[in-house]
Amino acid sequence: MTQPVSETPPADSAEGVPQSGDEKDTRQTLTPDSTTRSARVPSLSPAPDQTVVPHPAAYPEHVGAGMPQVRPVRSEDADDVPSAGGGEVDDVSGGKPSADTPPETPGEPAIAPRATAAVATASPTTADGPDGAPVSSGGPYADVYAGTNHGTMIGQFFEAVERLSGAPLPPQWVDQELADYVPVTNEAELARQLQDDRVVVLIADHFGSGRWTTALRLLTTLPSQPRTLRRIRREPGDAFSTEGIRGHKRTGWILDLRDPDDSIPATCDFGLELRHIEDLIADDSHLLVLISTRLWHQIGHGAGHLAHTPQPPAQTTLFTALLQSAGIEQAKDFATDHRLTEQLANLRPGQVKEHAHTLIRAAHHYRSATGRGITPGSAGFEAVVEAACNATSGWMDVLATWHSHPQRTSYDRNYLLLTAVYDGEPIDSVHTKISSLAQAFDEKEPAGARPKGQQGPGLIQLARQIEADPLPDGRLRFPGPGFAEAIVRYFWRDRPELITAFTRWTAKLCLELGKKQGTQLAERMIPWALHDLQASRSTKLLRQVADDWAQEDALAPHAHDLLVAAILDPQTAQLVKNATDRWTGQQDTSPSLLRTLAHVFQTLTPAQPALMLRRLGTLASSQKPGVADAVGEALNTLFSSEKLRPQVRQTLDSWFTSNDRALQHAAASAFVHLAAQRDPAGTPSLLPASDAAAAPWVVRGWRTALETEKPSSAAHDACAVWLDAATTRPDTTEHILSTLVRSVHDTTDPLLRGQRFLNLVRMAERWLIQGGDTTGLPDRERVHSALMRRTKHADPHHKQGSEEDVPTGD
């Protein structure tokens, strides 16, 4: 159905979703909809047609072959964005959801669950693994209430960032996105318009409406396949022109503007731009725009005929198709059960998808636990429905009833929490760990102490008390999908005053367990912390976990992964970016967290170069231990990439001449770290390899660094590197002195000339006095004297033949 464009935004529209501060905590009742986290980040422009080079990892050993298989949700789960678990979160139109508005959940109308490749393709009799064990889910979705998280591996963050920066989408990956596609009802209409007009705009009010998979489907079913598919984004406030995508033949473009904080200036005439299709025709290319209704009403004037809303199938139809795709024979019976249909009513496609995932997991859980069938009317059918209903409600009623039992003790509660942290895996010295947890909570009541001898319940009774079945190998089988995480989420909301003690205790436990078990525990905590972030819209817990982990070398890579995943999730991206921006300027932020943030910004630079380089520039001025070194390492890694170097150079160069002093300061801080880098021969990396003069942007970089109030320690270090090279490498002396002199005088703007000269004198004097092991004092005096003399002579106000011309150090 064509959507007209109004001349004025809706009355309830707003410029963006309000973001909470660190101190805000609007935790809501657990629901099934604070689920999958996504990893979508904005990017600037399409990458050239070349092999995608993965971005260097900030923690290469962590992301290497030993990287475990726990993964965050893929960035590409378009419209697969959970809401805040039914929390009080503004929707994209800026208004508060009504009491009966279903919360956001991940999902697409066109993607059926792939709990496993076997489940998706095999007959129902092969749905379970060998010996009755459930087939481990290997599909690319993430189930909030699953004990393990399914989606893009954390070690593949860098691949995800590449896909979001305009690089070609791998055909195999696209096929996986479209596996088990369920068409939207207006697909034929959309396909015809795309062929006729070359451009289609898919609009929706909420995530989970099917825009992403619908776009992929339309582009992959165009005549004359195959085509190259590319996804592009714009940073908030950037304009868009079809000229920017000119020259890429037979390309299917997806301009992704679904983020609630996306914006395009009204002055760019976005609607009219979409009607200029000459370049698309010449390239035999097509463009899909994914956008919120709010933003489209603001910028879509003149192109209303291009806008359509994907029309998904009915909820029960979609639910049935998703279950059938996973090999559930009783799909129609489940889809017509009144307890499930009540839950499906008014859900968006993404929410229907997540409900289907939950029921599929409940069915596999029951069959692997009992070996019995789930035919309609049987005890198995009833058990699966009950478990699915409990899981989609976050097990809230079950856990509330358990905790409120009049004879429940803190020992029981701590045991429950401990089993959740271990996700049902065997626990060594279980009673000792329960006592350790009690001590962390500062419990002094006798009820928290372990009974002596055979007093009190044993492990089997304790397991049965928490609705779990103890297995012979020491593991626990929980009553249904997502039970372990539900326990932790219940604790976080029921005992918020103990969150800090709990996160510190789990961080310590990770270290005590050793690398393998500690890594597994940390990676279980990552999606749980992110789900809490989605639900509460508060970054307090996120910061607490990241800070505790960052202070331990073994856990710092997991802190990095946690923060990257939070920024890649479109539901929390702007919230976390705002929070990390505040953290970099707060005095109470620990040096370890700042060092971790440097690696986080490095990881995300390919997708958001301007924003992340500015963050690195801000961090570079930090005086806290090791932070400047971490920034220098990050910038050097980015600049060493042939693919990223032009972006880094172009961004910094534009900041050198900006009227924004904050940008200039950030650029100067970033530049001096690059200037301090040496090649293997000890020559500054930014010096030209030939006899050519230094690049103009290098001169501008030094000029900006010299215009600060006083040189930073990093600037002193960079100057020392250059003057050391001028002393020990005579072939570089002329280039180095010329570059530094030009940075002081080679400008038509005479302002701050004196400041630049004063700071150059300060840096050269410190280098002369402090020196280093590689240079002798006479050699340093010779270079210092030459630099001072040449700088004075180059001053247009310098009087020739004055006493100042007399050499001072020769």
C-alpha positions in Angstrom: 0.0 0.0 0.0 1.5 3.3 -1.0 2.1 5.7 1.8 1.5 9.4 1.2 4.0 11.8 2.5 2.6 14.5 4.8 3.9 18.0 4.6 4.3 18.1 8.4 5.6 15.5 10.8 3.0 13.7 12.9 2.0 15.5 16.1 3.7 12.9 18.2 6.9 12.8 16.2 10.2 13.6 17.8 13.7 14.0 16.7 14.9 10.9 18.3 14.5 8.4 21.1 15.3 10.0 24.5 18.4 8.3 25.9 18.8 7.7 29.6 21.8 8.6 31.6 24.0 6.2 33.6 21.9 6.9 36.6 18.5 6.2 35.1 17.1 2.7 35.7 13.6 1.9 34.4 13.8 -1.8 34.8 10.6 -3.5 33.7 9.0 -6.8 34.2 10.7 -9.6 32.3 9.2 -10.4 29.0 10.2 -12.5 26.1 10.8 -9.5 24.0 14.1 -8.1 25.3 15.8 -10.6 23.2 18.2 -10.7 20.4 20.8 -8.1 20.2 21.9 -6.9 16.8 25.2 -5.6 15.6 24.4 -2.9 13.1 26.5 0.2 13.0 26.5 3.2 10.6 29.0 3.5 7.9 29.9 6.3 5.6 30.1 5.2 2.0 30.4 2.1 -0.2 33.8 0.4 -0.2 35.6 -0.2 -3.5 35.1 -3.5 -5.3 37.9 -5.4 -3.7 38.4 -8.2 -1.3 37.2 -7.4 2.1 40.1 -7.1 4.5 39.1 -7.9 8.0 39.8 -5.1 10.4 42.7 -5.9 12.8 41.4 -7.1 16.1 42.2 -5.0 19.2 42.9 -8.3 20.9 44.3 -10.6 18.2 44.9 -13.6 20.5 41.4 -13.3 21.9 39.8 -13.2 18.5 41.9 -16.0 17.0 41.4 -19.7 16.7 40.7 -20.1 20.3 37.6 -17.8 20.1 34.7 -19.6 21.7 31.4 -20.0 19.9 29.3 -17.7 22.0 28.2 -15.0 19.8 26.3 -11.7 19.8 23.4 -11.2 17.5 24.3 -10.4 14.0 24.2 -6.9 12.8 22.4 -7.9 9.8 19.3 -9.2 11.5 17.5 -6.3 10.1 14.6 -5.2 12.0 15.6 -7.9 14.4 15.8 -5.4 17.2 14.4 -6.1 20.6 12.8 -3.4 22.5 13.6 -2.8 26.1 11.8 -6.0 27.0 8.5 -4.2 27.3 10.2 -1.4 29.2 9.3 2.2 29.1 11.1 3.0 25.8 10.1 5.6 23.3 9.3 4.2 19.9 10.7 5.7 16.7 8.0 8.2 16.5 9.0 9.7 19.8 5.9 8.7 21.7 5.6 6.3 24.7 4.2 3.0 23.8 0.7 2.4 25.1 -0.1 -0.1 27.7 -1.3 -2.6 25.1 1.5 -2.0 22.7 3.5 -5.2 22.3 7.2 -4.7 23.1 9.8 -5.0 20.5 11.4 -8.2 19.7 13.8 -9.4 17.0 12.7 -11.0 13.9 11.7 -10.8 10.3 8.5 -11.9 8.6 10.6 -13.5 6.0 13.0 -15.6 8.1 12.1 -18.9 9.6 14.1 -20.2 12.6 17.0 -22.3 11.9 17.6 -24.0 15.2 19.9 -26.2 13.3 20.7 -27.0 9.8 19.4 -30.5 10.4 16.2 -29.4 12.0 15.5 -27.0 9.1 15.9 -29.6 6.5 15.5 -33.0 8.0 12.4 -35.0 8.8 11.0 -34.6 12.3 12.5 -37.9 13.2 15.9 -36.5 12.8 15.3 -33.3 14.7 17.2 -34.5 17.7 20.8 -35.4 17.8 22.5 -38.7 18.5 21.4 -40.6 21.6 18.4 -38.4 22.0 20.4 -35.3 22.7 19.0 -32.1 21.1 20.8 -30.9 18.1 22.8 -27.8 19.1 21.4 -24.7 17.5 23.7 -23.4 14.9 21.4 -20.9 13.2 22.2 -17.2 13.0 19.6 -16.0 15.5 19.9 -15.2 19.2 17.4 -16.3 21.7 17.4 -14.3 24.8 16.1 -17.1 27.0 18.4 -19.7 25.6 21.3 -20.9 27.7 23.6 -20.3 24.8 23.5 -17.3 22.5 23.1 -17.9 18.8 24.2 -15.3 16.2 27.4 -13.8 14.9 30.5 -14.8 16.8 32.1 -12.1 18.8 35.3 -12.9 16.9 33.4 -12.0 13.7 32.7 -8.4 14.9 35.2 -7.2 12.3 33.5 -9.0 9.5 30.2 -7.5 10.6 31.7 -4.0 10.6 33.0 -4.6 7.0 29.5 -5.6 5.8 28.2 -2.4 7.3 30.7 -0.2 5.6 29.5 -0.7 2.0 31.6 -3.8 1.2 29.9 -6.4 -1.0 27.6 -8.7 1.0 28.9 -12.3 0.5 26.3 -14.3 -1.5 26.5 -17.3 0.9 25.7 -15.0 3.8 22.8 -13.5 1.9 21.4 -16.9 1.2 21.6 -17.7 4.9 19.7 -14.5 5.6 16.9 -15.6 3.2 16.7 -19.2 4.3 13.1 -20.2 5.0 11.8 -16.9 3.6 8.1 -16.3 4.1 7.0 -13.7 1.6 5.3 -10.5 2.6 1.8 -10.3 1.0 2.7 -7.3 -1.2 6.0 -8.7 -2.5 4.8 -8.8 -6.1 3.8 -5.1 -6.0 7.1 -4.1 -4.5 9.0 -6.2 -7.2 7.2 -4.5 -10.0 7.9 -1.0 -8.7 11.5 -1.8 -8.1 11.9 -2.9 -11.7 10.0 0.1 -13.1 11.3 2.9 -10.8 14.7 1.5 -9.8 14.0 2.7 -6.2 11.7 1.5 -3.5 11.4 2.9 0.0 10.3 0.4 2.8 8.9 2.2 5.8 7.7 0.9 9.2 7.0 2.3 12.6 8.9 -0.3 14.5 11.8 -2.8 14.2 10.7 -6.3 13.5 8.6 -5.3 10.5 10.5 -7.2 7.8 12.2 -4.4 5.9 15.7 -6.0 5.8 14.8 -9.5 4.5 12.2 -8.0 2.1 14.9 -5.8 0.7 17.3 -8.8 0.2 14.5 -10.8 -1.3 13.6 -8.1 -3.8 17.2 -7.5 -4.9 18.0 -11.2 -5.2 15.0 -11.9 -7.4 15.5 -9.2 -9.9 16.0 -10.4 -13.5 19.6 -11.1 -14.8 21.1 -12.3 -11.6 23.6 -12.4 -9.9 24.1 -8.9 -8.7 26.5 -7.4 -6.1 24.6 -6.3 -3.0 25.9 -3.6 -0.8 24.6 -2.0 2.4 25.4 1.6 3.1 24.7 4.0 6.0 25.1 7.6 6.8 26.2 9.1 10.1 23.4 11.2 11.7 23.1 14.5 9.9 25.0 13.5 6.7 23.3 14.2 3.4 22.7 11.6 0.6 23.1 11.9 -3.1 22.7 9.2 -5.7 25.9 10.5 -7.3 27.7 8.9 -4.3 26.8 5.4 -5.5 27.6 6.1 -9.2 30.0 3.8 -11.0 29.2 0.4 -9.4 27.7 -1.7 -12.2 24.8 -4.1 -11.5 24.6 -3.4 -7.8 21.7 -3.7 -5.4 22.0 -0.9 -2.9 20.4 -1.0 0.5 20.4 2.4 2.3 19.8 1.6 5.9 18.2 4.4 7.9 16.2 2.4 10.4 18.1 3.6 13.5 15.8 5.7 15.6 18.6 8.4 15.8 19.2 8.5 12.0 18.7 11.9 10.4 19.2 13.5 7.0 19.2 17.3 6.6 15.9 18.5 5.0 18.1 20.8 2.8 19.4 17.8 0.8 16.0 17.2 -0.8 16.2 13.5 -0.1 12.8 12.8 -1.8 13.9 14.5 -5.0 17.3 12.7 -4.9 15.5 9.4 -5.0 13.8 10.4 -8.2 17.1 11.1 -10.0 17.7 7.6 -11.3 19.8 8.3 -14.3 22.9 7.0 -12.7 21.1 3.9 -11.5 19.9 3.3 -15.0 23.3 3.8 -16.5 24.8 1.3 -14.0 21.9 -1.2 -14.2 21.6 -0.8 -10.5 18.7 -0.6 -8.0 18.2 1.1 -4.6 16.2 0.0 -1.5 15.8 2.5 1.3 14.9 1.2 4.7 13.6 4.0 6.9 11.3 4.8 9.9 7.9 6.4 9.2 8.9 9.4 11.3 12.0 10.2 9.4 10.3 9.5 6.0 7.6 12.1 6.8 10.4 14.6 7.5 12.5 14.1 4.4 10.5 12.2 1.8 8.7 15.1 0.2 8.2 14.6 -3.5 8.7 10.8 -3.5 5.6 9.5 -1.7 4.8 7.1 -4.5 8.0 5.2 -3.8 7.1 4.4 -0.2 5.5 1.1 0.9 5.1 -0.8 4.2 5.9 -4.5 4.0 2.6 -6.4 4.7 3.5 -9.6 6.7 1.3 -12.7 6.7 -1.1 -13.3 9.6 0.5 -14.2 12.9 -0.8 -17.7 13.0 0.2 -18.3 9.4 3.7 -17.1 10.0 4.0 -19.0 13.3 2.9 -22.2 11.6 5.4 -21.7 8.7 8.2 -21.1 11.1 7.4 -24.3 13.2 7.1 -26.4 10.0 10.4 -25.1 8.7 12.0 -26.5 11.9 10.4 -29.9 11.5 7.7 -29.6 14.1 4.9 -32.0 12.8 2.4 -30.6 15.2 2.9 -27.0 13.9 -0.8 -26.4 13.1 -1.9 -27.8 16.5 0.4 -25.5 18.4 -0.6 -22.5 16.2 -4.2 -23.0 17.1 -3.8 -23.7 20.8 -5.6 -20.9 22.6 -2.8 -20.3 25.1 -0.4 -19.5 22.3 -2.8 -17.7 20.0 -3.5 -15.3 22.8 0.2 -14.5 23.0 0.5 -14.1 19.2 -2.3 -11.6 18.8 -1.1 -8.2 17.8 2.6 -9.3 17.7 4.8 -8.0 15.0 6.6 -10.5 12.7 9.8 -10.3 14.7 8.0 -11.1 17.9 6.2 -14.0 16.3 9.5 -15.3 15.1 10.9 -15.2 18.6 7.9 -17.0 20.1 8.4 -19.7 17.4 12.0 -20.1 18.4 11.1 -20.5 22.0 8.5 -23.2 21.3 11.0 -25.0 19.1 13.5 -25.0 21.9 10.9 -26.2 24.4 10.0 -29.1 22.1 13.6 -30.1 21.7 14.2 -29.8 25.4 11.2 -32.0 26.3 12.0 -34.7 23.7 15.7 -34.9 24.7 14.8 -35.0 28.4 12.0 -37.6 28.2 12.3 -39.4 24.9 8.5 -39.0 24.5 6.4 -37.5 21.8 4.5 -34.3 21.7 1.3 -35.4 19.9 -1.7 -33.2 20.5 -3.5 -34.0 23.8 -0.5 -35.8 25.2 1.3 -34.8 28.4 4.3 -33.9 26.2 2.2 -31.4 24.2 0.9 -29.8 27.4 4.4 -29.6 28.8 5.9 -28.0 25.7 3.1 -25.4 25.7 3.5 -24.6 29.4 7.3 -24.3 29.1 7.0 -22.1 26.0 4.5 -19.8 27.8 6.7 -19.6 30.9 9.8 -18.9 28.7 8.1 -16.1 26.7 7.1 -14.5 30.0 10.7 -14.7 31.3 9.7 -17.4 33.9 8.6 -14.5 36.0 5.6 -16.3 37.7 7.6 -19.4 38.3 10.6 -17.6 39.9 8.4 -15.3 41.9 6.5 -18.2 43.4 9.7 -20.1 44.1 11.4 -17.1 45.9 8.3 -16.3 47.9 8.1 -19.7 49.5 8.0 -19.1 53.3 10.8 -21.6 54.0 13.1 -20.3 51.3 16.6 -19.4 52.7 19.4 -17.3 51.3 21.4 -20.5 51.0 18.7 -21.8 48.6 18.7 -18.5 46.7 22.4 -18.4 46.4 22.4 -22.0 45.1 19.9 -21.1 42.5 21.9 -18.1 41.4 25.1 -20.2 41.3 23.6 -22.8 39.1 22.4 -20.1 36.7 25.9 -18.6 36.5 27.2 -22.1 35.6 24.3 -22.6 33.2 23.7 -26.0 34.6 27.3 -27.2 34.2 28.9 -29.3 37.0 30.1 -27.1 39.9 33.2 -28.1 41.8 33.1 -27.3 45.6 29.6 -26.1 45.2 29.0 -25.4 48.9 32.3 -23.4 49.1 31.2 -21.3 46.2 27.8 -20.7 47.7 29.5 -19.5 50.9 31.7 -17.3 48.8 28.7 -15.7 47.1 27.1 -15.2 50.5 30.2 -13.4 51.7 30.2 -11.2 48.6 26.7 -10.2 49.5 27.8 -9.5 53.1 25.3 -12.0 54.5 25.6 -12.5 58.2 22.3 -14.3 58.9 22.5 -17.9 60.0 20.0 -18.8 57.2 22.8 -18.2 54.7 25.2 -20.7 56.3 25.5 -24.3 55.1 24.0 -26.9 57.5 26.6 -29.2 59.1 26.8 -32.9 58.2 23.6 -34.2 56.7 21.5 -31.4 58.1 19.5 -29.5 55.5 19.0 -30.5 51.9 21.5 -32.3 49.7 22.3 -31.4 46.1 19.6 -33.6 44.6 17.0 -32.0 46.9 18.4 -28.5 46.1 18.2 -29.3 42.4 14.6 -30.5 42.7 13.7 -27.4 44.7 14.7 -25.2 41.8 12.7 -27.2 39.3 15.9 -28.8 37.8 16.8 -32.4 37.2 20.2 -33.6 38.3 21.9 -35.7 35.7 24.5 -38.5 36.4 27.4 -36.4 35.0 26.7 -33.6 37.5 24.9 -31.3 35.1 21.5 -29.9 35.7 18.6 -30.0 33.3 16.5 -26.8 33.8 12.7 -26.9 33.3 12.8 -25.1 29.9 14.6 -22.7 27.6 16.1 -19.6 28.9 15.7 -20.6 32.6 19.3 -19.9 33.6 19.3 -16.3 32.2 15.8 -15.7 33.7 17.3 -16.5 37.1 20.0 -13.9 36.7 17.7 -11.3 35.3 15.2 -11.9 38.2 18.1 -11.4 40.6 19.2 -8.1 38.9 15.8 -6.7 39.2 14.9 -8.1 42.6 18.2 -7.2 44.3 19.6 -4.1 42.4 21.6 -3.1 45.5 23.6 -6.3 45.1 24.5 -6.0 41.4 27.9 -4.5 42.0 28.9 -7.2 44.5 27.6 -9.9 42.1 29.5 -8.6 39.0 32.7 -8.3 41.0 32.2 -11.8 42.4 31.6 -13.3 38.9 34.7 -11.5 37.6 36.7 -13.0 40.3 35.1 -16.4 39.7 36.1 -16.2 36.0 39.7 -15.8 37.0 39.6 -18.6 39.5 38.0 -21.1 37.1 40.9 -20.9 34.6 40.9 -19.8 31.0 38.4 -22.3 29.5 35.7 -22.2 32.1 36.3 -18.6 32.9 35.9 -17.6 29.2 32.7 -19.6 29.0 31.3 -17.9 32.1 32.2 -14.4 30.8 30.6 -15.1 27.5 27.4 -16.2 29.1 27.4 -12.9 31.0 27.8 -10.8 27.8 24.4 -11.5 26.3 22.8 -11.4 29.7 24.2 -7.9 30.4 23.1 -6.7 27.0 19.6 -8.0 27.5 19.5 -6.1 30.7 20.7 -3.0 28.9 17.9 -3.4 26.3 15.3 -3.8 29.0 16.4 -1.2 31.5 17.7 1.5 29.1 20.3 2.1 31.8 24.1 1.7 31.3 24.9 1.3 35.0 25.2 -2.5 34.9 27.0 -2.3 31.5 29.6 0.0 32.9 30.0 -2.0 36.1 30.6 -5.3 34.2 32.9 -3.7 31.7 34.9 -1.8 34.4 35.4 -5.0 36.5 36.5 -7.0 33.6 38.7 -4.3 32.1 40.8 -4.4 35.3 41.9 -8.0 34.7 44.1 -8.8 31.7 42.4 -12.1 31.1 38.9 -10.5 31.0 39.7 -7.2 29.3 39.0 -8.7 25.8 35.5 -9.7 27.0 34.9 -6.2 28.3 35.9 -5.0 24.7 33.4 -7.5 23.2 30.6 -6.5 25.5 30.9 -2.8 24.6 31.3 -3.4 20.9 28.2 -5.6 20.9 26.3 -2.9 22.7 27.3 -0.3 20.2 26.6 -2.6 17.3 23.0 -3.2 18.5 20.8 -0.6 16.9 18.4 -0.7 19.9 21.1 0.4 22.2 23.7 1.9 19.9 23.1 5.6 20.5 22.5 5.0 24.2 25.9 3.4 24.7 27.7 5.8 22.4 26.4 8.7 24.5 27.4 6.8 27.6 31.0 6.0 26.5 31.4 9.6 25.4 30.6 10.7 29.0 32.9 8.0 30.5 35.9 9.3 28.6 35.5 12.7 30.3 34.6 11.6 33.8 37.3 11.8 36.4 36.1 8.6 38.1 36.5 6.4 35.0 39.3 3.9 35.6 42.4 3.8 33.4 41.7 0.2 32.6 38.2 1.0 31.2 39.6 3.9 29.2 42.2 1.6 27.7 39.5 -0.8 26.8 37.5 2.0 25.2 40.5 2.9 23.0 40.3 -0.7 21.6 36.6 -0.4 21.2 36.8 2.8 19.2 39.5 1.2 17.1 37.3 -1.7 16.3 34.4 0.5 15.2 36.4 3.0 13.2 35.9 1.4 9.8 32.1 1.8 10.2 32.1 5.3 11.8 35.5 6.8 11.1 34.7 10.4 12.0 33.0 9.6 15.3 35.4 7.0 16.5 38.5 8.9 15.5 37.2 11.9 17.5 36.7 9.6 20.5 40.3 8.4 20.1 41.5 11.9 19.9 39.7 12.8 23.1 41.1 9.8 24.8 44.6 10.7 23.6 44.8 13.7 25.9 44.2 11.5 29.0 46.9 11.6 31.6 45.8 8.3 33.2 48.3 5.4 33.1 48.5 3.6 29.8 45.6 5.4 28.1 47.7 7.4 25.7 49.7 4.3 24.8 46.5 2.4 24.1 45.3 5.2 21.8 48.7 5.3 20.0 48.5 1.6 19.5 45.0 1.9 18.1 45.8 4.7 15.7 48.9 3.0 14.5 46.9 -0.1 13.8 44.3 1.8 11.9 46.9 3.8 9.9 48.9 0.7 9.0 45.8 -0.6 7.1 46.1 0.4 3.5 42.3 0.3 3.3 41.7 2.6 6.3 44.7 4.9 6.0 43.0 7.3 3.4 40.0 7.6 5.7 42.1 8.3 8.8 44.2 10.9 6.9 41.2 12.6 5.3 39.3 12.8 8.5 42.2 14.2 10.5 43.1 16.7 7.8 39.5 18.1 7.7 39.7 18.6 11.5 43.0 20.5 11.3 41.3 23.3 9.5 38.0 23.1 11.4 36.6 26.1 13.3 35.7 23.7 16.1 38.4 23.9 18.7 37.4 20.6 20.2 37.8 18.9 16.8 41.2 20.6 16.4 42.3 19.4 19.8 41.2 15.8 19.1 42.9 15.9 15.7 46.2 17.2 17.3 46.1 14.5 19.9 45.6 11.8 17.3 48.2 13.2 15.0 51.1 13.3 17.5 50.5 9.6 18.2 50.9 8.9 14.5 53.9 11.2 14.2 55.6 9.3 16.9 55.6 6.0 14.9 58.8 4.8 13.4 59.6 2.4 10.6 62.1 -0.4 11.2 65.0 1.9 10.3 64.0 4.4 13.0 62.7 7.0 10.6 59.3 8.7 11.4 56.6 6.8 9.5 55.0 10.1 8.3 58.2 11.2 6.5 58.2 10.7 2.7 60.3 7.8 1.5 61.7 9.9 -1.4 63.3 13.3 -1.6 59.8 14.9 -1.8 58.7 17.3 0.8 56.4 16.2 3.6 52.8 15.9 2.6 50.8 19.0 3.2 48.5 17.2 5.7 51.5 16.3 7.8 52.5 20.0 8.0 49.0 20.9 8.9 49.1 18.2 11.6 52.2 19.6 13.2 50.8 23.1 12.9 47.7 22.1 14.8 49.7 20.3 17.5 51.8 23.4 18.0 48.8 25.7 18.4 47.7 24.1 21.7 48.2 26.0 24.9 51.2 23.9 25.7 52.6 20.7 24.3 51.2 17.4 25.6 53.6 14.6 26.7 52.6 12.8 23.5 53.6 15.9 21.4 57.0 16.0 23.2 57.5 12.3 22.4 56.7 12.8 18.7 59.0 15.8 18.4 61.8 13.8 20.1 61.3 11.0 17.6 61.7 13.4 14.7 64.7 15.2 16.1 66.4 12.0 17.0 66.0 10.9 13.4 67.4 14.2 12.2 70.4 13.7 14.4 71.1 10.0 13.6 69.9 9.9 10.0 71.6 12.8 8.1 69.5 11.9 5.0 66.4 12.9 6.8 67.6 16.1 8.5 66.6 18.5 5.8 63.1 17.0 5.5 62.5 17.0 9.2 63.7 20.6 9.8 61.8 21.8 6.8 58.6 20.2 7.9 58.8 21.7 11.4 59.7 25.1 10.2 56.8 25.1 7.7 54.4 24.1 10.4 55.3 27.3 12.2 55.3 29.8 9.3 53.9 28.2 6.1 50.4 29.7 6.4 48.6 32.8 5.2 47.0 33.2 8.6 49.5 35.0 10.9 47.4 34.2 14.0 49.1 32.0 16.6 52.5 32.2 14.9 54.1 33.2 18.2 52.3 30.3 20.0 53.5 27.8 17.5 57.1 29.0 17.7 57.0 29.1 21.5 55.7 25.5 21.6 58.4 24.3 19.1 61.0 25.9 21.3 59.6 24.2 24.4 59.7 20.8 22.7 63.1 21.3 21.2 64.6 22.5 24.5 63.2 19.5 26.4 64.6 17.1 23.7 68.0 18.9 23.9 68.2 18.7 27.7 66.7 15.2 28.2 68.0 13.6 25.1 68.3 9.9 24.8 70.8 7.0 24.6 70.9 7.1 20.8 72.2 10.7 20.4 75.0 12.6 22.0 74.8 16.2 23.3 77.0 17.8 20.7 74.9 16.3 17.9 71.7 17.4 19.6 73.0 20.9 20.0 73.9 21.0 16.3 70.4 20.0 15.2 68.7 22.2 17.8 70.7 25.2 16.7 69.9 24.6 13.1 66.2 24.3 13.8 66.1 27.5 15.9 68.1 29.4 13.3 66.0 28.3 10.4 62.7 28.9 12.2 63.7 32.5 13.0 64.9 33.2 9.5 61.6 31.9 8.0 59.6 34.4 10.1 58.5 37.1 7.7 58.8 39.7 10.5 62.4 38.7 11.2 65.0 41.5 10.6 67.9 40.2 8.6 71.4 40.7 10.1 70.1 41.2 13.6 71.8 39.7 16.7 69.3 36.9 16.6 71.1 35.6 13.5 74.1 34.6 15.5 74.2 30.8 15.9 73.8 29.7 19.5 74.8 26.0 19.3 77.3 25.5 16.5 
